[in-house]
Amino acid sequence: MMMIFGIPLQALMGQLLVGLINGSFYALLSLGLAVIFGLLRVINFAHGAQYMLGAFTALLLLTVAGVNYWLALILAPLIVGLLAALVERTMLSRLYNLDPLYGLLFTFGLALAIEGTFRYFYGASGKPYAPPAQLSGAVNLGFMFLPIYRGWVVIASLAVCIAVWLLIEKTKLGAYLRAATENPVLVQAFGVNVPLLLTLTYALGAGLAAFAGVLAAPIYQVSPLMGSNLIIIVFAVVVVGGMGSILGAIVTGYLLGVVEGLTKVFYPEASNIVIFVIMAIVLILRPAGLFGKEA
């Protein structure tokens, strides 16, 4: 058996795959956070709850309406995005002119309310969600067996991340969104509906979290606590990449996922803290983050 630094190649590649999968979720979630913060200047602590809502929505669509995985992958982000749009229009929008702390406290309270509601009705234990039959099984790559569903997660996550980056950075709509954050009065004077743009932005960020939740459902059990267990790591990823940086969120999400996976091979004791150690080092050397702009 081939060895690399005394580690069997199959074990090393297995952990690399685990790192890529975790990185896929880090990238999607941190991308949603970066979109919301970059364009709305709101630190969305409800992001983990919206991730959990996406997984539970897919589960409920399956068990109650008989909706398959592929349709749930479209419907769940839309449903969560619509709910987020309602929250933004009726409550969050009233806080834009106040200290950012109010937005953070509101979204934190919203997350606690959502998680508490689902814990009351479903308990803290997880519920299984089977992957689609088309993505079951594994492929023998010679040096490892690649589970088809996990490979799909990495590809789908990367495709959505690139699509959102192109939307924000390369389209007319993205230009309007960026301009609306810099000078909303001027943009509105040109006939652009700025409040609608902000609502769509928050809905997009929440929809990305829900999309990640649907992807995660067959890998991790659907649980009311699945978002709260992940959101702190995702905030660390956003800080390392640079608050509000779309490209930073994507690249750093995958990179830190891989670093975490490899750490489990070479130094397992540090795998739970390696991301936070990297965050501390980056904050000391470059407070704006790897891709952030200095104030």
C-alpha positions as CSV (number, residue, x, y, z in Angstrom):
1,M,0.0,0.0,0.0
2,M,1.4,3.4,-1.0
3,M,2.3,5.6,2.0
4,I,2.7,9.4,2.1
5,F,4.5,10.8,5.2
6,G,3.8,7.5,6.9
7,I,0.0,7.7,6.2
8,P,-1.7,5.2,3.9
9,L,-2.8,7.0,0.6
10,Q,-6.4,5.7,0.9
11,A,-6.7,7.2,4.4
12,L,-5.2,10.5,3.3
13,M,-7.5,10.8,0.3
14,G,-10.5,9.9,2.4
15,Q,-9.8,12.8,4.8
16,L,-9.1,15.1,1.8
17,L,-12.6,14.2,0.5
18,V,-14.1,14.8,4.0
19,G,-12.3,18.2,4.0
20,L,-13.7,19.0,0.5
21,I,-17.2,18.1,1.6
22,N,-17.0,20.2,4.8
23,G,-15.4,23.0,2.7
24,S,-18.4,22.8,0.3
25,F,-20.8,23.6,3.2
26,Y,-18.4,26.2,4.6
27,A,-18.2,27.9,1.2
28,L,-22.0,28.0,0.6
29,L,-22.8,29.2,4.1
30,S,-20.0,31.8,4.3
31,L,-21.0,33.0,0.8
32,G,-24.5,33.6,2.0
33,L,-23.2,35.5,5.0
34,A,-20.8,37.5,2.9
35,V,-23.6,38.5,0.4
36,I,-25.8,39.7,3.3
37,F,-23.1,41.5,5.1
38,G,-21.4,42.9,2.0
39,L,-24.6,44.4,0.6
40,L,-26.8,44.9,3.7
41,R,-24.2,45.4,6.4
42,V,-26.1,42.9,8.6
43,I,-24.3,40.2,10.6
44,N,-26.9,37.4,10.0
45,F,-26.8,35.2,13.0
46,A,-29.9,33.4,11.8
47,H,-27.9,31.9,9.0
48,G,-27.4,28.6,10.8
49,A,-31.1,28.4,11.5
50,Q,-31.9,29.0,7.8
51,Y,-29.5,26.2,6.9
52,M,-31.4,23.9,9.3
53,L,-34.7,25.1,7.9
54,G,-33.6,24.1,4.4
55,A,-32.9,20.5,5.6
56,F,-36.1,20.3,7.5
57,T,-38.1,21.8,4.6
58,A,-36.7,19.1,2.3
59,L,-37.6,16.4,4.9
60,L,-41.1,17.7,5.4
61,L,-41.6,18.0,1.6
62,L,-40.6,14.3,1.3
63,T,-42.6,13.0,4.3
64,V,-45.8,15.1,3.9
65,A,-46.0,15.9,0.2
66,G,-43.9,13.1,-1.3
67,V,-41.6,15.5,-3.1
68,N,-38.4,13.8,-4.2
69,Y,-34.8,15.1,-3.5
70,W,-34.4,16.9,-6.9
71,L,-37.5,19.0,-6.6
72,A,-36.8,19.6,-2.9
73,L,-33.4,21.0,-3.9
74,I,-35.3,23.7,-5.8
75,L,-38.3,24.2,-3.6
76,A,-36.6,24.3,-0.2
77,P,-34.3,27.3,-0.9
78,L,-37.3,29.1,-2.6
79,I,-39.5,28.6,0.5
80,V,-36.8,29.6,3.0
81,G,-35.9,32.6,0.8
82,L,-39.5,33.7,0.7
83,L,-39.7,33.4,4.5
84,A,-36.5,35.4,4.8
85,A,-37.9,38.1,2.5
86,L,-40.9,38.4,4.7
87,V,-38.7,38.7,7.8
88,E,-36.5,41.3,6.1
89,R,-39.4,43.5,4.9
90,T,-41.5,43.4,8.1
91,M,-38.7,43.5,10.8
92,L,-35.1,43.6,9.7
93,S,-35.5,46.6,7.4
94,R,-36.5,48.7,10.4
95,L,-33.0,48.3,11.8
96,Y,-30.9,49.4,8.9
97,N,-30.4,53.0,10.2
98,L,-29.6,51.8,13.7
99,D,-26.3,50.5,15.2
100,P,-25.3,47.2,13.5
101,L,-25.5,45.6,17.0
102,Y,-29.3,45.7,16.8
103,G,-29.3,43.6,13.6
104,L,-27.0,41.1,15.1
105,L,-29.1,40.8,18.3
106,F,-32.3,40.5,16.2
107,T,-31.0,37.7,14.0
108,F,-29.5,35.9,17.0
109,G,-32.9,36.0,18.7
110,L,-34.6,34.9,15.5
111,A,-32.2,31.9,15.3
112,L,-33.0,30.9,18.9
113,A,-36.7,31.2,18.3
114,I,-36.5,29.0,15.1
115,E,-34.3,26.3,16.7
116,G,-36.4,26.3,19.9
117,T,-39.6,25.8,17.9
118,F,-38.1,22.8,16.0
119,R,-36.7,21.3,19.1
120,Y,-40.1,21.5,20.7
121,F,-41.8,19.7,17.9
122,Y,-39.1,17.3,16.7
123,G,-36.7,16.9,19.7
124,A,-32.9,17.2,19.6
125,S,-32.3,13.8,18.0
126,G,-31.6,13.7,14.2
127,K,-33.8,12.3,11.5
128,P,-32.5,10.4,8.5
129,Y,-32.9,11.7,4.9
130,A,-32.0,9.2,2.2
131,P,-30.0,10.3,-0.8
132,P,-31.6,9.9,-4.2
133,A,-31.3,6.5,-5.8
134,Q,-29.4,8.0,-8.8
135,L,-26.6,9.1,-6.5
136,S,-26.3,6.0,-4.3
137,G,-23.2,3.8,-4.3
138,A,-19.6,4.6,-4.9
139,V,-17.0,4.7,-7.7
140,N,-13.7,2.9,-7.4
141,L,-10.9,5.5,-8.3
142,G,-8.1,2.9,-7.7
143,F,-6.7,4.7,-4.7
144,M,-10.0,5.1,-2.9
145,F,-13.8,4.6,-3.2
146,L,-15.6,7.8,-3.9
147,P,-19.3,7.9,-2.7
148,I,-21.2,9.3,-5.6
149,Y,-23.4,11.6,-3.4
150,R,-20.4,13.2,-1.7
151,G,-18.9,13.9,-5.1
152,W,-22.2,15.5,-6.2
153,V,-22.1,17.7,-3.1
154,V,-18.7,19.1,-4.0
155,I,-19.7,19.7,-7.7
156,A,-23.1,21.3,-6.9
157,S,-21.6,23.5,-4.2
158,L,-18.8,24.8,-6.5
159,A,-21.3,25.4,-9.4
160,V,-23.6,27.5,-7.2
161,C,-20.8,29.4,-5.6
162,I,-19.4,30.4,-9.1
163,A,-22.9,31.3,-10.3
164,V,-23.5,33.6,-7.4
165,W,-20.1,35.2,-7.8
166,L,-20.8,35.9,-11.5
167,L,-24.2,37.3,-10.6
168,I,-22.8,39.7,-8.0
169,E,-19.6,40.7,-9.9
170,K,-20.4,40.5,-13.6
171,T,-24.1,41.3,-14.1
172,K,-26.1,44.5,-14.3
173,L,-28.2,43.4,-11.3
174,G,-25.0,42.8,-9.3
175,A,-23.9,46.3,-10.2
176,Y,-27.2,47.7,-9.0
177,L,-26.8,45.8,-5.7
178,R,-23.3,47.0,-5.1
179,A,-24.2,50.6,-6.0
180,A,-27.3,50.4,-3.7
181,T,-25.0,49.6,-0.7
182,E,-22.8,52.6,-1.4
183,N,-25.3,55.3,-2.2
184,P,-29.0,54.1,-2.0
185,V,-30.4,57.6,-2.5
186,L,-28.6,58.1,-5.8
187,V,-29.5,54.7,-7.1
188,Q,-33.1,55.2,-6.2
189,A,-33.1,58.5,-8.1
190,F,-32.3,56.5,-11.2
191,G,-35.6,54.6,-10.8
192,V,-34.1,51.5,-9.1
193,N,-36.3,50.0,-6.3
194,V,-33.6,49.8,-3.6
195,P,-35.8,48.2,-0.8
196,L,-36.7,45.4,-3.2
197,L,-33.0,44.9,-4.0
198,L,-32.2,44.6,-0.3
199,T,-35.0,42.2,0.2
200,L,-33.9,40.0,-2.7
201,T,-30.3,40.1,-1.3
202,Y,-31.4,38.8,2.1
203,A,-33.6,36.2,0.4
204,L,-30.6,35.1,-1.7
205,G,-28.4,34.7,1.3
206,A,-31.0,32.7,3.2
207,G,-31.7,30.6,0.0
208,L,-28.0,29.7,-0.2
209,A,-28.0,28.5,3.4
210,A,-31.2,26.4,2.7
211,F,-29.6,24.9,-0.4
212,A,-26.6,23.9,1.7
213,G,-29.1,22.4,4.2
214,V,-30.7,20.2,1.5
215,L,-27.3,19.0,0.3
216,A,-26.3,18.2,3.9
217,A,-29.5,16.3,4.8
218,P,-28.5,12.9,3.4
219,I,-24.9,13.2,4.8
220,Y,-25.7,14.5,8.3
221,Q,-29.0,13.7,10.1
222,V,-31.6,16.5,10.0
223,S,-31.5,18.0,13.4
224,P,-32.7,21.3,15.0
225,L,-29.1,21.8,16.2
226,M,-27.3,21.2,12.9
227,G,-27.1,24.9,12.2
228,S,-25.9,26.1,15.6
229,N,-23.1,23.5,15.5
230,L,-21.8,24.9,12.3
231,I,-22.4,28.6,12.3
232,I,-19.5,29.5,14.6
233,I,-17.0,27.8,12.2
234,V,-18.7,29.6,9.2
235,F,-18.2,33.0,10.9
236,A,-14.6,32.2,11.4
237,V,-14.3,31.3,7.7
238,V,-15.9,34.7,6.8
239,V,-13.5,36.5,9.0
240,V,-10.5,34.8,7.5
241,G,-11.7,35.4,3.9
242,G,-12.7,39.1,4.7
243,M,-16.1,40.3,5.8
244,G,-18.2,41.0,2.8
245,S,-15.8,39.5,0.3
246,I,-17.6,37.1,-2.1
247,L,-14.5,35.6,-3.6
248,G,-12.9,35.3,-0.1
249,A,-15.9,33.4,1.3
250,I,-15.7,30.8,-1.5
251,V,-11.9,30.3,-1.7
252,T,-11.5,30.3,2.1
253,G,-14.4,28.0,2.7
254,Y,-12.9,25.2,0.5
255,L,-9.3,25.9,1.7
256,L,-10.1,25.7,5.4
257,G,-12.3,22.6,4.9
258,V,-9.3,20.9,3.3
259,V,-6.9,22.1,6.0
260,E,-9.3,20.8,8.7
261,G,-9.5,17.4,6.9
262,L,-5.7,17.1,6.6
263,T,-5.2,18.1,10.2
264,K,-7.4,15.1,11.2
265,V,-4.8,12.9,9.6
266,F,-1.5,14.5,10.7
267,Y,-2.5,16.0,14.1
268,P,-6.1,14.9,15.1
269,E,-6.0,16.7,18.4
270,A,-5.9,20.1,16.7
271,S,-8.6,19.4,14.1
272,N,-11.3,21.1,16.1
273,I,-9.4,24.3,16.7
274,V,-7.2,24.6,13.6
275,I,-9.7,27.0,11.8
276,F,-9.8,29.3,14.9
277,V,-6.0,29.3,15.2
278,I,-5.8,30.3,11.5
279,M,-8.4,33.0,12.1
280,A,-6.4,34.4,15.1
281,I,-3.2,34.5,13.0
282,V,-5.0,36.2,10.0
283,L,-6.5,38.8,12.3
284,I,-3.1,39.6,13.8
285,L,-1.3,39.9,10.4
286,R,-4.2,41.2,8.3
287,P,-7.3,42.3,10.2
288,A,-9.3,42.9,7.0
289,G,-9.0,39.2,6.1
290,L,-7.2,37.5,3.2
291,F,-9.5,39.0,0.5
292,G,-10.9,41.9,2.4
293,K,-10.2,45.6,1.8
294,E,-8.4,47.6,4.3
295,A,-10.5,50.4,5.8
